[in-house]
């Protein structure tokens, strides 16, 4: 019995220290396993790398013009093509666009063509929202109103249509000044990038162009919708204003 007790005592002396180490107090924070985290949070990009509304843009798209007053043998609805270059200043408060446009109308016995070179100036009332750096704020800040002026060449074919403008002959053409005013929206269609991006521009405008004999002088008034796709470069940084945040 003495030998058995001696062996038991030796075993206990060897095992008890190991059990003491294995037993942990769950209330002791130092005894709990470390919590898993999502990793370090990436810092926000520097303010000078964020899009701030300044850009140089090139656009191309379709025109959908509609005459206010019909001419004999001519449909009111026309179709055309537009090319443009836009330049934004002061964090998109305003931008200037140069446009080359060609529109045409056709009908049973007449046709009308208008080719013009002009410019528009836009104002974006919600331009400060660009600093919030989100797609929705980009859309809201892209809503704008604008006015424009151009020099247009008008070419009209069809004796009945020409007579309705107070002129004679089978055709008539001339260069005339034209004015326009409208509203539009710029919508980003590519992810944000420091240097460039693709945008969709939709505009609706009213136009006023005089054409024909001095008395009567036919008002070539029409409403026009534009759908344009544009590529913007954001690198005109010399026009930037300091970002508030």
C-alpha positions as CSV (number, residue, x, y, z in Angstrom):
1,X,0.0,0.0,0.0
2,X,2.8,2.3,0.8
3,X,4.3,1.9,-2.7
4,X,0.9,2.5,-4.3
5,X,0.4,5.7,-2.3
6,X,3.9,6.9,-3.3
7,X,3.1,6.4,-7.0
8,X,-0.2,8.2,-6.7
9,X,1.4,11.1,-4.9
10,X,4.1,11.4,-7.6
11,X,1.5,11.5,-10.3
12,X,-0.6,14.1,-8.6
13,X,2.5,16.3,-8.1
14,X,3.2,16.1,-11.8
15,X,-0.3,16.7,-13.1
16,X,-1.6,19.4,-10.8
17,X,0.6,22.2,-12.2
18,X,-0.5,21.4,-15.7
19,X,-4.2,21.5,-14.7
20,X,-3.8,24.8,-13.0
21,X,-2.4,26.3,-16.2
22,X,-5.2,24.9,-18.3
23,X,-8.0,26.3,-16.1
24,X,-8.8,29.9,-17.1
25,X,-11.1,32.4,-15.5
26,X,-13.7,33.4,-18.2
27,X,-14.2,36.7,-16.4
28,X,-10.6,37.7,-16.9
29,X,-10.3,39.7,-20.1
30,X,-6.6,38.7,-20.5
31,X,-7.7,35.0,-20.5
32,X,-10.2,35.5,-23.4
33,X,-9.1,34.8,-27.0
34,X,-8.5,38.0,-29.1
35,X,-11.4,39.2,-31.1
36,X,-11.1,39.1,-34.9
37,X,-11.4,42.4,-36.7
38,X,-12.0,43.5,-40.3
39,X,-8.5,44.8,-40.6
40,X,-7.3,48.4,-40.9
41,X,-9.6,51.0,-42.4
42,X,-8.3,52.5,-45.6
43,X,-7.8,56.3,-45.3
44,X,-9.9,58.6,-47.5
45,X,-8.1,59.8,-50.6
46,X,-6.5,63.3,-50.4
47,X,-8.8,66.1,-51.3
48,X,-6.7,67.1,-54.3
49,X,-7.4,63.6,-55.9
50,X,-11.2,63.8,-55.7
51,X,-13.3,64.9,-58.7
52,X,-14.3,68.5,-58.1
53,X,-16.5,69.3,-61.1
54,X,-13.8,70.8,-63.4
55,X,-13.4,69.1,-66.7
56,X,-12.7,69.3,-70.5
57,X,-15.3,67.3,-72.4
58,X,-15.9,66.1,-76.0
59,X,-19.5,64.9,-76.9
60,X,-21.3,63.4,-79.8
61,X,-25.0,62.5,-80.1
62,X,-28.4,62.8,-81.7
63,X,-30.7,65.8,-82.2
64,X,-34.5,65.5,-82.3
65,X,-35.8,68.9,-83.6
66,X,-39.5,69.6,-84.1
67,X,-40.8,72.7,-86.0
68,X,-43.4,74.9,-84.3
69,X,-45.1,75.6,-87.6
70,X,-45.5,73.2,-90.5
71,X,-44.5,74.1,-94.1
72,X,-46.3,72.6,-97.1
73,X,-45.0,69.2,-98.0
74,X,-42.7,69.0,-95.0
75,X,-42.8,66.9,-91.8
76,X,-42.5,68.7,-88.5
77,X,-40.2,66.1,-86.9
78,X,-36.6,66.1,-88.0
79,X,-33.4,64.3,-87.1
80,X,-29.8,65.5,-86.7
81,X,-26.3,65.0,-85.3
82,X,-24.3,67.2,-82.9
83,X,-20.6,67.4,-82.0
84,X,-19.5,69.5,-79.0
85,X,-16.7,70.5,-76.8
86,X,-17.4,71.7,-73.2
87,X,-15.1,73.4,-70.7
88,X,-16.1,73.7,-67.0
89,X,-14.8,76.4,-64.6
90,X,-15.1,77.1,-60.9
91,X,-16.0,73.7,-59.7
92,X,-18.8,73.2,-62.3
93,X,-20.6,76.5,-61.4
94,X,-20.5,77.2,-65.1
95,X,-19.4,75.7,-68.4
96,X,-19.1,76.8,-72.0
97,X,-19.7,74.6,-75.0
98,X,-18.9,74.9,-78.7
99,X,-21.3,73.0,-80.9
100,X,-21.5,71.9,-84.5
101,X,-25.0,70.7,-85.4
102,X,-26.7,69.5,-88.5
103,X,-30.5,68.8,-88.6
104,X,-32.8,68.0,-91.5
105,X,-36.5,67.6,-92.1
106,X,-38.1,65.8,-95.1
107,X,-41.5,65.4,-96.5
108,X,-43.6,64.5,-99.6
109,X,-42.5,67.5,-101.6
110,X,-40.0,69.5,-99.6
111,X,-36.9,69.2,-97.5
112,X,-35.2,71.5,-95.0
113,X,-31.6,71.5,-93.7
114,X,-30.0,73.5,-91.0
115,X,-26.2,73.5,-90.4
116,X,-24.8,75.7,-87.6
117,X,-21.9,76.6,-85.5
118,X,-22.5,78.1,-82.1
119,X,-21.9,78.2,-78.4
120,X,-23.8,77.8,-75.1
121,X,-23.2,78.9,-71.6
122,X,-24.6,76.9,-68.7
123,X,-25.1,77.5,-65.0
124,X,-25.4,74.6,-62.4
125,X,-27.3,75.9,-59.4
126,X,-26.5,72.9,-57.2
127,X,-22.8,72.8,-58.0
128,X,-21.6,72.8,-54.3
129,X,-23.0,69.3,-53.9
130,X,-20.1,67.9,-56.0
131,X,-18.0,67.9,-52.8
132,X,-20.1,65.0,-51.3
133,X,-18.4,62.6,-53.6
134,X,-21.4,60.3,-54.5
135,X,-23.2,59.4,-57.7
136,X,-26.5,61.0,-56.7
137,X,-24.9,64.3,-55.8
138,X,-23.1,64.2,-59.1
139,X,-26.4,63.9,-60.9
140,X,-28.1,66.7,-58.9
141,X,-25.2,69.0,-59.4
142,X,-25.2,68.2,-63.1
143,X,-28.7,69.8,-63.6
144,X,-28.2,73.1,-65.5
145,X,-29.9,75.8,-67.4
146,X,-28.3,77.4,-70.5
147,X,-28.5,80.0,-73.3
148,X,-26.9,79.8,-76.7
149,X,-26.3,81.6,-79.9
150,X,-25.2,80.3,-83.3
151,X,-24.8,81.1,-87.0
152,X,-27.0,78.8,-89.1
153,X,-27.2,78.0,-92.8
154,X,-30.8,77.3,-93.7
155,X,-31.5,75.4,-97.0
156,X,-35.1,74.9,-98.1
157,X,-36.2,72.9,-101.2
158,X,-39.8,72.7,-102.5
159,X,-41.7,75.5,-104.3
160,X,-44.7,75.4,-102.0
161,X,-42.5,75.4,-98.9
162,X,-40.4,78.3,-100.3
163,X,-43.5,80.3,-101.1
164,X,-44.8,79.9,-97.5
165,X,-41.7,81.8,-96.3
166,X,-42.5,84.7,-98.6
167,X,-40.0,83.8,-101.3
168,X,-40.1,82.5,-104.9
169,X,-38.5,79.7,-106.7
170,X,-37.9,76.0,-106.1
171,X,-35.3,76.5,-103.4
172,X,-33.8,79.1,-101.1
173,X,-30.8,79.3,-98.7
174,X,-29.2,81.8,-96.4
175,X,-27.1,82.3,-93.3
176,X,-29.0,83.5,-90.3
177,X,-28.4,84.1,-86.5
178,X,-30.1,81.7,-84.1
179,X,-30.8,81.9,-80.4
180,X,-31.6,79.1,-77.9
181,X,-32.4,78.5,-74.3
182,X,-32.9,75.3,-72.4
183,X,-32.4,73.0,-69.5
184,X,-30.2,69.9,-69.2
185,X,-28.8,67.2,-67.0
186,X,-25.3,65.5,-66.9
187,X,-25.3,61.9,-65.6
188,X,-22.1,59.9,-64.9
189,X,-22.2,56.5,-66.5
190,X,-18.7,55.2,-65.5
191,X,-17.1,54.8,-62.1
192,X,-15.4,57.7,-60.4
193,X,-11.8,58.1,-61.5
194,X,-9.2,60.7,-60.7
195,X,-8.4,61.5,-64.4
196,X,-11.5,60.9,-66.6
197,X,-15.0,59.5,-67.0
198,X,-17.9,58.9,-69.4
199,X,-21.1,61.0,-69.0
200,X,-24.6,61.1,-70.6
201,X,-25.9,64.6,-71.3
202,X,-29.7,65.2,-72.0
203,X,-31.0,68.6,-73.0
204,X,-34.2,70.2,-74.1
205,X,-34.2,73.6,-75.7
206,X,-36.3,76.2,-77.5
207,X,-34.9,77.9,-80.5
208,X,-35.6,81.0,-82.6
209,X,-34.3,81.5,-86.1
210,X,-35.7,84.0,-88.7
211,X,-35.7,82.9,-92.4
212,X,-37.4,84.1,-95.6
213,X,-38.3,87.4,-97.2
214,X,-38.3,90.6,-95.2
215,X,-42.1,90.8,-95.4
216,X,-43.3,88.4,-94.2
217,X,-40.3,86.9,-92.4
218,X,-40.9,83.3,-91.4
219,X,-40.0,82.3,-87.9
220,X,-38.2,79.0,-88.0
221,X,-38.9,78.3,-84.4
222,X,-38.5,74.8,-83.1
223,X,-38.0,72.7,-79.9
224,X,-35.1,70.4,-79.8
225,X,-34.0,67.5,-77.7
226,X,-30.3,66.4,-77.5
227,X,-28.9,63.1,-76.3
228,X,-25.1,63.2,-76.1
229,X,-22.4,60.9,-74.8
230,X,-19.3,62.7,-73.5
231,X,-15.8,61.8,-72.4
232,X,-14.5,64.1,-69.7
233,X,-10.9,64.8,-68.6
234,X,-10.7,66.1,-65.0
235,X,-7.1,67.3,-65.3
236,X,-7.7,71.1,-65.6
237,X,-6.7,71.5,-62.0
238,X,-5.5,75.0,-62.4
239,X,-9.1,76.1,-62.3
240,X,-9.9,74.4,-59.0
241,X,-11.1,76.0,-55.8
242,X,-10.0,74.8,-52.4
243,X,-12.4,72.0,-51.3
244,X,-14.1,72.7,-47.9
245,X,-14.0,69.0,-47.0
